[in-house]
């Protein structure tokens, strides 16, 4: 596919989206993971 046929702002959007998809996970996914661990710990304490 030839990107030259697209307007430059579209190409920039595609590049930005691509970089976002291919970058390592940031703090948001880490904090979500920590929230899940906390919830599991709370459930374990309530059961025990």
mmCIF entry with sequence, helices, sheets and N, C-alpha, C, O atoms, coordinates in Angstrom:
data_MODEL
# 
_entry.id   MODEL 
# 
_entity.id                         1 
_entity.type                       polymer 
_entity.pdbx_number_of_molecules   1 
# 
_entity_poly.entity_id                      1 
_entity_poly.type                           'polypeptide(L)' 
_entity_poly.nstd_linkage                   no 
_entity_poly.nstd_monomer                   no 
_entity_poly.pdbx_seq_one_letter_code       
;(UNK)(UNK)(UNK)(UNK)(UNK)(UNK)(UNK)(UNK)(UNK)(UNK)(UNK)(UNK)(UNK)(UNK)(UNK)(UNK)
(UNK)(UNK)(UNK)(UNK)(UNK)(UNK)(UNK)(UNK)(UNK)(UNK)(UNK)(UNK)(UNK)(UNK)(UNK)(UNK)
(UNK)(UNK)(UNK)(UNK)(UNK)(UNK)(UNK)(UNK)(UNK)(UNK)(UNK)(UNK)(UNK)(UNK)(UNK)(UNK)
;
_entity_poly.pdbx_seq_one_letter_code_can   XXXXXXXXXXXXXXXXXXXXXXXXXXXXXXXXXXXXXXXXXXXXXXXX 
_entity_poly.pdbx_strand_id                 A 
# 
loop_
_entity_poly_seq.entity_id 
_entity_poly_seq.num 
_entity_poly_seq.mon_id 
_entity_poly_seq.hetero 
1 1  UNK n 
1 2  UNK n 
1 3  UNK n 
1 4  UNK n 
1 5  UNK n 
1 6  UNK n 
1 7  UNK n 
1 8  UNK n 
1 9  UNK n 
1 10 UNK n 
1 11 UNK n 
1 12 UNK n 
1 13 UNK n 
1 14 UNK n 
1 15 UNK n 
1 16 UNK n 
1 17 UNK n 
1 18 UNK n 
1 19 UNK n 
1 20 UNK n 
1 21 UNK n 
1 22 UNK n 
1 23 UNK n 
1 24 UNK n 
1 25 UNK n 
1 26 UNK n 
1 27 UNK n 
1 28 UNK n 
1 29 UNK n 
1 30 UNK n 
1 31 UNK n 
1 32 UNK n 
1 33 UNK n 
1 34 UNK n 
1 35 UNK n 
1 36 UNK n 
1 37 UNK n 
1 38 UNK n 
1 39 UNK n 
1 40 UNK n 
1 41 UNK n 
1 42 UNK n 
1 43 UNK n 
1 44 UNK n 
1 45 UNK n 
1 46 UNK n 
1 47 UNK n 
1 48 UNK n 
# 
_struct_asym.id          A 
_struct_asym.entity_id   1 
# 
loop_
_struct_conf.conf_type_id 
_struct_conf.id 
_struct_conf.pdbx_PDB_helix_id 
_struct_conf.beg_label_comp_id 
_struct_conf.beg_label_asym_id 
_struct_conf.beg_label_seq_id 
_struct_conf.pdbx_beg_PDB_ins_code 
_struct_conf.end_label_comp_id 
_struct_conf.end_label_asym_id 
_struct_conf.end_label_seq_id 
_struct_conf.pdbx_end_PDB_ins_code 
_struct_conf.beg_auth_comp_id 
_struct_conf.beg_auth_asym_id 
_struct_conf.beg_auth_seq_id 
_struct_conf.end_auth_comp_id 
_struct_conf.end_auth_asym_id 
_struct_conf.end_auth_seq_id 
_struct_conf.pdbx_PDB_helix_class 
_struct_conf.details 
_struct_conf.pdbx_PDB_helix_length 
HELX_P HELX_P1 AA1 UNK A 3  ? UNK A 5  ? UNK A 3  UNK A 5  5 ? 3  
HELX_P HELX_P2 AA2 UNK A 8  ? UNK A 22 ? UNK A 8  UNK A 22 1 ? 15 
HELX_P HELX_P3 AA3 UNK A 27 ? UNK A 47 ? UNK A 27 UNK A 47 1 ? 21 
# 
_struct_conf_type.id          HELX_P 
_struct_conf_type.criteria    ? 
_struct_conf_type.reference   ? 
# 
loop_
_atom_site.group_PDB 
_atom_site.id 
_atom_site.type_symbol 
_atom_site.label_atom_id 
_atom_site.label_alt_id 
_atom_site.label_comp_id 
_atom_site.label_asym_id 
_atom_site.label_entity_id 
_atom_site.label_seq_id 
_atom_site.pdbx_PDB_ins_code 
_atom_site.Cartn_x 
_atom_site.Cartn_y 
_atom_site.Cartn_z 
_atom_site.occupancy 
_atom_site.B_iso_or_equiv 
_atom_site.pdbx_formal_charge 
_atom_site.auth_seq_id 
_atom_site.auth_comp_id 
_atom_site.auth_asym_id 
_atom_site.auth_atom_id 
_atom_site.pdbx_PDB_model_num 
ATOM 1   N N  . UNK A 1 1  ? 0.845   -1.190  0.000  1.00 0.00 ? 1  UNK A N  1 
ATOM 2   C CA . UNK A 1 1  ? 0.000   0.000   0.000  1.00 0.00 ? 1  UNK A CA 1 
ATOM 3   C C  . UNK A 1 1  ? 0.885   1.246   0.000  1.00 0.00 ? 1  UNK A C  1 
ATOM 4   O O  . UNK A 1 1  ? 1.851   1.329   0.759  1.00 0.00 ? 1  UNK A O  1 
ATOM 5   N N  . UNK A 1 2  ? 0.551   2.203   -0.849 1.00 0.00 ? 2  UNK A N  1 
ATOM 6   C CA . UNK A 1 2  ? 1.350   3.415   -0.940 1.00 0.00 ? 2  UNK A CA 1 
ATOM 7   C C  . UNK A 1 2  ? 0.732   4.503   -0.072 1.00 0.00 ? 2  UNK A C  1 
ATOM 8   O O  . UNK A 1 2  ? -0.389  4.947   -0.318 1.00 0.00 ? 2  UNK A O  1 
ATOM 9   N N  . UNK A 1 3  ? 1.471   4.924   0.941  1.00 0.00 ? 3  UNK A N  1 
ATOM 10  C CA . UNK A 1 3  ? 0.954   5.933   1.861  1.00 0.00 ? 3  UNK A CA 1 
ATOM 11  C C  . UNK A 1 3  ? 0.924   7.323   1.244  1.00 0.00 ? 3  UNK A C  1 
ATOM 12  O O  . UNK A 1 3  ? 0.204   8.195   1.731  1.00 0.00 ? 3  UNK A O  1 
ATOM 13  N N  . UNK A 1 4  ? 1.699   7.550   0.173  1.00 0.00 ? 4  UNK A N  1 
ATOM 14  C CA . UNK A 1 4  ? 1.765   8.880   -0.430 1.00 0.00 ? 4  UNK A CA 1 
ATOM 15  C C  . UNK A 1 4  ? 0.407   9.354   -0.942 1.00 0.00 ? 4  UNK A C  1 
ATOM 16  O O  . UNK A 1 4  ? 0.191   10.556  -1.099 1.00 0.00 ? 4  UNK A O  1 
ATOM 17  N N  . UNK A 1 5  ? -0.498  8.429   -1.199 1.00 0.00 ? 5  UNK A N  1 
ATOM 18  C CA . UNK A 1 5  ? -1.811  8.794   -1.739 1.00 0.00 ? 5  UNK A CA 1 
ATOM 19  C C  . UNK A 1 5  ? -2.735  9.395   -0.676 1.00 0.00 ? 5  UNK A C  1 
ATOM 20  O O  . UNK A 1 5  ? -3.750  10.004  -1.013 1.00 0.00 ? 5  UNK A O  1 
ATOM 21  N N  . UNK A 1 6  ? -2.391  9.229   0.597  1.00 0.00 ? 6  UNK A N  1 
ATOM 22  C CA . UNK A 1 6  ? -3.226  9.739   1.675  1.00 0.00 ? 6  UNK A CA 1 
ATOM 23  C C  . UNK A 1 6  ? -2.791  11.146  2.077  1.00 0.00 ? 6  UNK A C  1 
ATOM 24  O O  . UNK A 1 6  ? -1.620  11.494  1.929  1.00 0.00 ? 6  UNK A O  1 
ATOM 25  N N  . UNK A 1 7  ? -3.723  11.960  2.585  1.00 0.00 ? 7  UNK A N  1 
ATOM 26  C CA . UNK A 1 7  ? -3.335  13.274  3.123  1.00 0.00 ? 7  UNK A CA 1 
ATOM 27  C C  . UNK A 1 7  ? -2.390  13.097  4.312  1.00 0.00 ? 7  UNK A C  1 
ATOM 28  O O  . UNK A 1 7  ? -2.455  12.092  5.020  1.00 0.00 ? 7  UNK A O  1 
ATOM 29  N N  . UNK A 1 8  ? -1.519  14.071  4.526  1.00 0.00 ? 8  UNK A N  1 
ATOM 30  C CA . UNK A 1 8  ? -0.474  13.934  5.546  1.00 0.00 ? 8  UNK A CA 1 
ATOM 31  C C  . UNK A 1 8  ? -1.045  13.758  6.954  1.00 0.00 ? 8  UNK A C  1 
ATOM 32  O O  . UNK A 1 8  ? -0.466  13.025  7.756  1.00 0.00 ? 8  UNK A O  1 
ATOM 33  N N  . UNK A 1 9  ? -2.174  14.417  7.277  1.00 0.00 ? 9  UNK A N  1 
ATOM 34  C CA . UNK A 1 9  ? -2.725  14.263  8.628  1.00 0.00 ? 9  UNK A CA 1 
ATOM 35  C C  . UNK A 1 9  ? -3.222  12.838  8.864  1.00 0.00 ? 9  UNK A C  1 
ATOM 36  O O  . UNK A 1 9  ? -3.177  12.343  9.990  1.00 0.00 ? 9  UNK A O  1 
ATOM 37  N N  . UNK A 1 10 ? -3.689  12.187  7.816  1.00 0.00 ? 10 UNK A N  1 
ATOM 38  C CA . UNK A 1 10 ? -4.112  10.782  7.939  1.00 0.00 ? 10 UNK A CA 1 
ATOM 39  C C  . UNK A 1 10 ? -2.889  9.896   8.196  1.00 0.00 ? 10 UNK A C  1 
ATOM 40  O O  . UNK A 1 10 ? -2.927  8.996   9.035  1.00 0.00 ? 10 UNK A O  1 
ATOM 41  N N  . UNK A 1 11 ? -1.815  10.162  7.468  1.00 0.00 ? 11 UNK A N  1 
ATOM 42  C CA . UNK A 1 11 ? -0.584  9.385   7.645  1.00 0.00 ? 11 UNK A CA 1 
ATOM 43  C C  . UNK A 1 11 ? -0.061  9.552   9.071  1.00 0.00 ? 11 UNK A C  1 
ATOM 44  O O  . UNK A 1 11 ? 0.372   8.581   9.691  1.00 0.00 ? 11 UNK A O  1 
ATOM 45  N N  . UNK A 1 12 ? -0.099  10.775  9.590  1.00 0.00 ? 12 UNK A N  1 
ATOM 46  C CA . UNK A 1 12 ? 0.358   11.022  10.961 1.00 0.00 ? 12 UNK A CA 1 
ATOM 47  C C  . UNK A 1 12 ? -0.493  10.246  11.959 1.00 0.00 ? 12 UNK A C  1 
ATOM 48  O O  . UNK A 1 12 ? 0.036   9.664   12.907 1.00 0.00 ? 12 UNK A O  1 
ATOM 49  N N  . UNK A 1 13 ? -1.792  10.234  11.754 1.00 0.00 ? 13 UNK A N  1 
ATOM 50  C CA . UNK A 1 13 ? -2.703  9.505   12.645 1.00 0.00 ? 13 UNK A CA 1 
ATOM 51  C C  . UNK A 1 13 ? -2.389  8.011   12.618 1.00 0.00 ? 13 UNK A C  1 
ATOM 52  O O  . UNK A 1 13 ? -2.361  7.359   13.661 1.00 0.00 ? 13 UNK A O  1 
ATOM 53  N N  . UNK A 1 14 ? -2.157  7.478   11.435 1.00 0.00 ? 14 UNK A N  1 
ATOM 54  C CA . UNK A 1 14 ? -1.821  6.058   11.303 1.00 0.00 ? 14 UNK A CA 1 
ATOM 55  C C  . UNK A 1 14 ? -0.512  5.754   12.028 1.00 0.00 ? 14 UNK A C  1 
ATOM 56  O O  . UNK A 1 14 ? -0.416  4.763   12.751 1.00 0.00 ? 14 UNK A O  1 
ATOM 57  N N  . UNK A 1 15 ? 0.498   6.608   11.834 1.00 0.00 ? 15 UNK A N  1 
ATOM 58  C CA . UNK A 1 15 ? 1.799   6.394   12.489 1.00 0.00 ? 15 UNK A CA 1 
ATOM 59  C C  . UNK A 1 15 ? 1.658   6.435   14.005 1.00 0.00 ? 15 UNK A C  1 
ATOM 60  O O  . UNK A 1 15 ? 2.215   5.595   14.713 1.00 0.00 ? 15 UNK A O  1 
ATOM 61  N N  . UNK A 1 16 ? 0.911   7.416   14.495 1.00 0.00 ? 16 UNK A N  1 
ATOM 62  C CA . UNK A 1 16 ? 0.720   7.550   15.939 1.00 0.00 ? 16 UNK A CA 1 
ATOM 63  C C  . UNK A 1 16 ? 0.009   6.331   16.508 1.00 0.00 ? 16 UNK A C  1 
ATOM 64  O O  . UNK A 1 16 ? 0.406   5.796   17.543 1.00 0.00 ? 16 UNK A O  1 
ATOM 65  N N  . UNK A 1 17 ? -1.041  5.896   15.825 1.00 0.00 ? 17 UNK A N  1 
ATOM 66  C CA . UNK A 1 17 ? -1.787  4.718   16.269 1.00 0.00 ? 17 UNK A CA 1 
ATOM 67  C C  . UNK A 1 17 ? -0.900  3.486   16.260 1.00 0.00 ? 17 UNK A C  1 
ATOM 68  O O  . UNK A 1 17 ? -0.925  2.691   17.200 1.00 0.00 ? 17 UNK A O  1 
ATOM 69  N N  . UNK A 1 18 ? -0.119  3.325   15.205 1.00 0.00 ? 18 UNK A N  1 
ATOM 70  C CA . UNK A 1 18 ? 0.779   2.178   15.077 1.00 0.00 ? 18 UNK A CA 1 
ATOM 71  C C  . UNK A 1 18 ? 1.801   2.163   16.212 1.00 0.00 ? 18 UNK A C  1 
ATOM 72  O O  . UNK A 1 18 ? 2.056   1.120   16.815 1.00 0.00 ? 18 UNK A O  1 
ATOM 73  N N  . UNK A 1 19 ? 2.389   3.337   16.499 1.00 0.00 ? 19 UNK A N  1 
ATOM 74  C CA . UNK A 1 19 ? 3.383   3.425   17.571 1.00 0.00 ? 19 UNK A CA 1 
ATOM 75  C C  . UNK A 1 19 ? 2.749   3.106   18.922 1.00 0.00 ? 19 UNK A C  1 
ATOM 76  O O  . UNK A 1 19 ? 3.369   2.456   19.763 1.00 0.00 ? 19 UNK A O  1 
ATOM 77  N N  . UNK A 1 20 ? 1.519   3.561   19.128 1.00 0.00 ? 20 UNK A N  1 
ATOM 78  C CA . UNK A 1 20 ? 0.819   3.290   20.383 1.00 0.00 ? 20 UNK A CA 1 
ATOM 79  C C  . UNK A 1 20 ? 0.580   1.797   20.551 1.00 0.00 ? 20 UNK A C  1 
ATOM 80  O O  . UNK A 1 20 ? 0.794   1.248   21.632 1.00 0.00 ? 20 UNK A O  1 
ATOM 81  N N  . UNK A 1 21 ? 0.136   1.138   19.484 1.00 0.00 ? 21 UNK A N  1 
ATOM 82  C CA . UNK A 1 21 ? -0.119  -0.305  19.537 1.00 0.00 ? 21 UNK A CA 1 
ATOM 83  C C  . UNK A 1 21 ? 1.154   -1.092  19.791 1.00 0.00 ? 21 UNK A C  1 
ATOM 84  O O  . UNK A 1 21 ? 1.126   -2.120  20.468 1.00 0.00 ? 21 UNK A O  1 
ATOM 85  N N  . UNK A 1 22 ? 2.278   -0.613  19.247 1.00 0.00 ? 22 UNK A N  1 
ATOM 86  C CA . UNK A 1 22 ? 3.517   -1.378  19.313 1.00 0.00 ? 22 UNK A CA 1 
ATOM 87  C C  . UNK A 1 22 ? 4.413   -0.989  20.480 1.00 0.00 ? 22 UNK A C  1 
ATOM 88  O O  . UNK A 1 22 ? 5.474   -1.587  20.659 1.00 0.00 ? 22 UNK A O  1 
ATOM 89  N N  . UNK A 1 23 ? 4.019   -0.013  21.269 1.00 0.00 ? 23 UNK A N  1 
ATOM 90  C CA . UNK A 1 23 ? 4.823   0.372   22.419 1.00 0.00 ? 23 UNK A CA 1 
ATOM 91  C C  . UNK A 1 23 ? 4.483   -0.541  23.597 1.00 0.00 ? 23 UNK A C  1 
ATOM 92  O O  . UNK A 1 23 ? 3.381   -1.086  23.662 1.00 0.00 ? 23 UNK A O  1 
ATOM 93  N N  . UNK A 1 24 ? 5.419   -0.707  24.523 1.00 0.00 ? 24 UNK A N  1 
ATOM 94  C CA . UNK A 1 24 ? 5.122   -1.552  25.690 1.00 0.00 ? 24 UNK A CA 1 
ATOM 95  C C  . UNK A 1 24 ? 4.000   -0.958  26.529 1.00 0.00 ? 24 UNK A C  1 
ATOM 96  O O  . UNK A 1 24 ? 3.781   0.253   26.494 1.00 0.00 ? 24 UNK A O  1 
ATOM 97  N N  . UNK A 1 25 ? 3.295   -1.777  27.270 1.00 0.00 ? 25 UNK A N  1 
ATOM 98  C CA . UNK A 1 25 ? 2.190   -1.273  28.100 1.00 0.00 ? 25 UNK A CA 1 
ATOM 99  C C  . UNK A 1 25 ? 2.674   -0.215  29.086 1.00 0.00 ? 25 UNK A C  1 
ATOM 100 O O  . UNK A 1 25 ? 3.781   -0.297  29.618 1.00 0.00 ? 25 UNK A O  1 
ATOM 101 N N  . UNK A 1 26 ? 1.835   0.762   29.313 1.00 0.00 ? 26 UNK A N  1 
ATOM 102 C CA . UNK A 1 26 ? 2.215   1.847   30.219 1.00 0.00 ? 26 UNK A CA 1 
ATOM 103 C C  . UNK A 1 26 ? 1.569   1.633   31.591 1.00 0.00 ? 26 UNK A C  1 
ATOM 104 O O  . UNK A 1 26 ? 1.034   0.563   31.881 1.00 0.00 ? 26 UNK A O  1 
ATOM 105 N N  . UNK A 1 27 ? 1.629   2.658   32.415 1.00 0.00 ? 27 UNK A N  1 
ATOM 106 C CA . UNK A 1 27 ? 1.195   2.574   33.808 1.00 0.00 ? 27 UNK A CA 1 
ATOM 107 C C  . UNK A 1 27 ? -0.253  2.112   33.926 1.00 0.00 ? 27 UNK A C  1 
ATOM 108 O O  . UNK A 1 27 ? -0.589  1.379   34.856 1.00 0.00 ? 27 UNK A O  1 
ATOM 109 N N  . UNK A 1 28 ? -1.109  2.525   33.005 1.00 0.00 ? 28 UNK A N  1 
ATOM 110 C CA . UNK A 1 28 ? -2.532  2.200   33.123 1.00 0.00 ? 28 UNK A CA 1 
ATOM 111 C C  . UNK A 1 28 ? -2.766  0.692   33.193 1.00 0.00 ? 28 UNK A C  1 
ATOM 112 O O  . UNK A 1 28 ? -3.551  0.225   34.018 1.00 0.00 ? 28 UNK A O  1 
ATOM 113 N N  . UNK A 1 29 ? -2.092  -0.067  32.337 1.00 0.00 ? 29 UNK A N  1 
ATOM 114 C CA . UNK A 1 29 ? -2.293  -1.513  32.370 1.00 0.00 ? 29 UNK A CA 1 
ATOM 115 C C  . UNK A 1 29 ? -1.652  -2.118  33.615 1.00 0.00 ? 29 UNK A C  1 
ATOM 116 O O  . UNK A 1 29 ? -2.163  -3.093  34.166 1.00 0.00 ? 29 UNK A O  1 
ATOM 117 N N  . UNK A 1 30 ? -0.526  -1.541  34.064 1.00 0.00 ? 30 UNK A N  1 
ATOM 118 C CA . UNK A 1 30 ? 0.109   -2.034  35.285 1.00 0.00 ? 30 UNK A CA 1 
ATOM 119 C C  . UNK A 1 30 ? -0.794  -1.801  36.490 1.00 0.00 ? 30 UNK A C  1 
ATOM 120 O O  . UNK A 1 30 ? -0.944  -2.686  37.333 1.00 0.00 ? 30 UNK A O  1 
ATOM 121 N N  . UNK A 1 31 ? -1.396  -0.617  36.579 1.00 0.00 ? 31 UNK A N  1 
ATOM 122 C CA . UNK A 1 31 ? -2.248  -0.327  37.729 1.00 0.00 ? 31 UNK A CA 1 
ATOM 123 C C  . UNK A 1 31 ? -3.510  -1.178  37.688 1.00 0.00 ? 31 UNK A C  1 
ATOM 124 O O  . UNK A 1 31 ? -4.021  -1.574  38.735 1.00 0.00 ? 31 UNK A O  1 
ATOM 125 N N  . UNK A 1 32 ? -4.018  -1.465  36.493 1.00 0.00 ? 32 UNK A N  1 
ATOM 126 C CA . UNK A 1 32 ? -5.168  -2.364  36.374 1.00 0.00 ? 32 UNK A CA 1 
ATOM 127 C C  . UNK A 1 32 ? -4.797  -3.735  36.916 1.00 0.00 ? 32 UNK A C  1 
ATOM 128 O O  . UNK A 1 32 ? -5.569  -4.351  37.651 1.00 0.00 ? 32 UNK A O  1 
ATOM 129 N N  . UNK A 1 33 ? -3.620  -4.204  36.552 1.00 0.00 ? 33 UNK A N  1 
ATOM 130 C CA . UNK A 1 33 ? -3.144  -5.503  37.021 1.00 0.00 ? 33 UNK A CA 1 
ATOM 131 C C  . UNK A 1 33 ? -3.026  -5.501  38.548 1.00 0.00 ? 33 UNK A C  1 
ATOM 132 O O  . UNK A 1 33 ? -3.410  -6.472  39.200 1.00 0.00 ? 33 UNK A O  1 
ATOM 133 N N  . UNK A 1 34 ? -2.502  -4.424  39.114 1.00 0.00 ? 34 UNK A N  1 
ATOM 134 C CA . UNK A 1 34 ? -2.379  -4.335  40.570 1.00 0.00 ? 34 UNK A CA 1 
ATOM 135 C C  . UNK A 1 34 ? -3.752  -4.334  41.236 1.00 0.00 ? 34 UNK A C  1 
ATOM 136 O O  . UNK A 1 34 ? -3.930  -4.941  42.291 1.00 0.00 ? 34 UNK A O  1 
ATOM 137 N N  . UNK A 1 35 ? -4.717  -3.658  40.627 1.00 0.00 ? 35 UNK A N  1 
ATOM 138 C CA . UNK A 1 35 ? -6.079  -3.657  41.167 1.00 0.00 ? 35 UNK A CA 1 
ATOM 139 C C  . UNK A 1 35 ? -6.645  -5.070  41.200 1.00 0.00 ? 35 UNK A C  1 
ATOM 140 O O  . UNK A 1 35 ? -7.307  -5.459  42.162 1.00 0.00 ? 35 UNK A O  1 
ATOM 141 N N  . UNK A 1 36 ? -6.384  -5.833  40.149 1.00 0.00 ? 36 UNK A N  1 
ATOM 142 C CA . UNK A 1 36 ? -6.871  -7.215  40.107 1.00 0.00 ? 36 UNK A CA 1 
ATOM 143 C C  . UNK A 1 36 ? -6.223  -8.046  41.207 1.00 0.00 ? 36 UNK A C  1 
ATOM 144 O O  . UNK A 1 36 ? -6.893  -8.862  41.841 1.00 0.00 ? 36 UNK A O  1 
ATOM 145 N N  . UNK A 1 37 ? -4.933  -7.849  41.439 1.00 0.00 ? 37 UNK A N  1 
ATOM 146 C CA . UNK A 1 37 ? -4.228  -8.590  42.493 1.00 0.00 ? 37 UNK A CA 1 
ATOM 147 C C  . UNK A 1 37 ? -4.803  -8.216  43.857 1.00 0.00 ? 37 UNK A C  1 
ATOM 148 O O  . UNK A 1 37 ? -5.029  -9.087  44.698 1.00 0.00 ? 37 UNK A O  1 
ATOM 149 N N  . UNK A 1 38 ? -5.041  -6.914  44.079 1.00 0.00 ? 38 UNK A N  1 
ATOM 150 C CA . UNK A 1 38 ? -5.624  -6.479  45.352 1.00 0.00 ? 38 UNK A CA 1 
ATOM 151 C C  . UNK A 1 38 ? -6.987  -7.120  45.567 1.00 0.00 ? 38 UNK A C  1 
ATOM 152 O O  . UNK A 1 38 ? -7.300  -7.577  46.666 1.00 0.00 ? 38 UNK A O  1 
ATOM 153 N N  . UNK A 1 39 ? -7.789  -7.151  44.521 1.00 0.00 ? 39 UNK A N  1 
ATOM 154 C CA . UNK A 1 39 ? -9.127  -7.739  44.631 1.00 0.00 ? 39 UNK A CA 1 
ATOM 155 C C  . UNK A 1 39 ? -9.032  -9.222  44.972 1.00 0.00 ? 39 UNK A C  1 
ATOM 156 O O  . UNK A 1 39 ? -9.801  -9.717  45.796 1.00 0.00 ? 39 UNK A O  1 
ATOM 157 N N  . UNK A 1 40 ? -8.099  -9.932  44.349 1.00 0.00 ? 40 UNK A N  1 
ATOM 158 C CA . UNK A 1 40 ? -7.923  -11.352 44.652 1.00 0.00 ? 40 UNK A CA 1 
ATOM 159 C C  . UNK A 1 40 ? -7.488  -11.536 46.102 1.00 0.00 ? 40 UNK A C  1 
ATOM 160 O O  . UNK A 1 40 ? -7.950  -12.455 46.778 1.00 0.00 ? 40 UNK A O  1 
ATOM 161 N N  . UNK A 1 41 ? -6.603  -10.666 46.579 1.00 0.00 ? 41 UNK A N  1 
ATOM 162 C CA . UNK A 1 41 ? -6.154  -10.756 47.967 1.00 0.00 ? 41 UNK A CA 1 
ATOM 163 C C  . UNK A 1 41 ? -7.309  -10.513 48.931 1.00 0.00 ? 41 UNK A C  1 
ATOM 164 O O  . UNK A 1 41 ? -7.436  -11.210 49.938 1.00 0.00 ? 41 UNK A O  1 
ATOM 165 N N  . UNK A 1 42 ? -8.148  -9.528  48.629 1.00 0.00 ? 42 UNK A N  1 
ATOM 166 C CA . UNK A 1 42 ? -9.304  -9.248  49.484 1.00 0.00 ? 42 UNK A CA 1 
ATOM 167 C C  . UNK A 1 42 ? -10.252 -10.437 49.516 1.00 0.00 ? 42 UNK A C  1 
ATOM 168 O O  . UNK A 1 42 ? -10.746 -10.814 50.578 1.00 0.00 ? 42 UNK A O  1 
ATOM 169 N N  . UNK A 1 43 ? -10.505 -11.024 48.360 1.00 0.00 ? 43 UNK A N  1 
ATOM 170 C CA . UNK A 1 43 ? -11.387 -12.188 48.295 1.00 0.00 ? 43 UNK A CA 1 
ATOM 171 C C  . UNK A 1 43 ? -10.816 -13.339 49.113 1.00 0.00 ? 43 UNK A C  1 
ATOM 172 O O  . UNK A 1 43 ? -11.561 -14.032 49.806 1.00 0.00 ? 43 UNK A O  1 
ATOM 173 N N  . UNK A 1 44 ? -9.524  -13.549 49.042 1.00 0.00 ? 44 UNK A N  1 
ATOM 174 C CA . UNK A 1 44 ? -8.875  -14.629 49.788 1.00 0.00 ? 44 UNK A CA 1 
ATOM 175 C C  . UNK A 1 44 ? -8.995  -14.387 51.290 1.00 0.00 ? 44 UNK A C  1 
ATOM 176 O O  . UNK A 1 44 ? -9.263  -15.317 52.051 1.00 0.00 ? 44 UNK A O  1 
ATOM 177 N N  . UNK A 1 45 ? -8.795  -13.133 51.719 1.00 0.00 ? 45 UNK A N  1 
ATOM 178 C CA . UNK A 1 45 ? -8.881  -12.820 53.151 1.00 0.00 ? 45 UNK A CA 1 
ATOM 179 C C  . UNK A 1 45 ? -10.307 -13.001 53.659 1.00 0.00 ? 45 UNK A C  1 
ATOM 180 O O  . UNK A 1 45 ? -10.509 -13.473 54.778 1.00 0.00 ? 45 UNK A O  1 
ATOM 181 N N  . UNK A 1 46 ? -11.301 -12.629 52.846 1.00 0.00 ? 46 UNK A N  1 
ATOM 182 C CA . UNK A 1 46 ? -12.694 -12.764 53.266 1.00 0.00 ? 46 UNK A CA 1 
ATOM 183 C C  . UNK A 1 46 ? -13.090 -14.232 53.382 1.00 0.00 ? 46 UNK A C  1 
ATOM 184 O O  . UNK A 1 46 ? -13.859 -14.606 54.268 1.00 0.00 ? 46 UNK A O  1 
ATOM 185 N N  . UNK A 1 47 ? -12.562 -15.061 52.484 1.00 0.00 ? 47 UNK A N  1 
ATOM 186 C CA . UNK A 1 47 ? -12.886 -16.489 52.537 1.00 0.00 ? 47 UNK A CA 1 
ATOM 187 C C  . UNK A 1 47 ? -12.214 -17.167 53.723 1.00 0.00 ? 47 UNK A C  1 
ATOM 188 O O  . UNK A 1 47 ? -12.773 -18.092 54.312 1.00 0.00 ? 47 UNK A O  1 
ATOM 189 N N  . UNK A 1 48 ? -11.021 -16.711 54.072 1.00 0.00 ? 48 UNK A N  1 
ATOM 190 C CA . UNK A 1 48 ? -10.241 -17.357 55.122 1.00 0.00 ? 48 UNK A CA 1 
ATOM 191 C C  . UNK A 1 48 ? -10.602 -16.864 56.435 1.00 0.00 ? 48 UNK A C  1 
ATOM 192 O O  . UNK A 1 48 ? -10.037 -17.306 57.436 1.00 0.00 ? 48 UNK A O  1 
# 
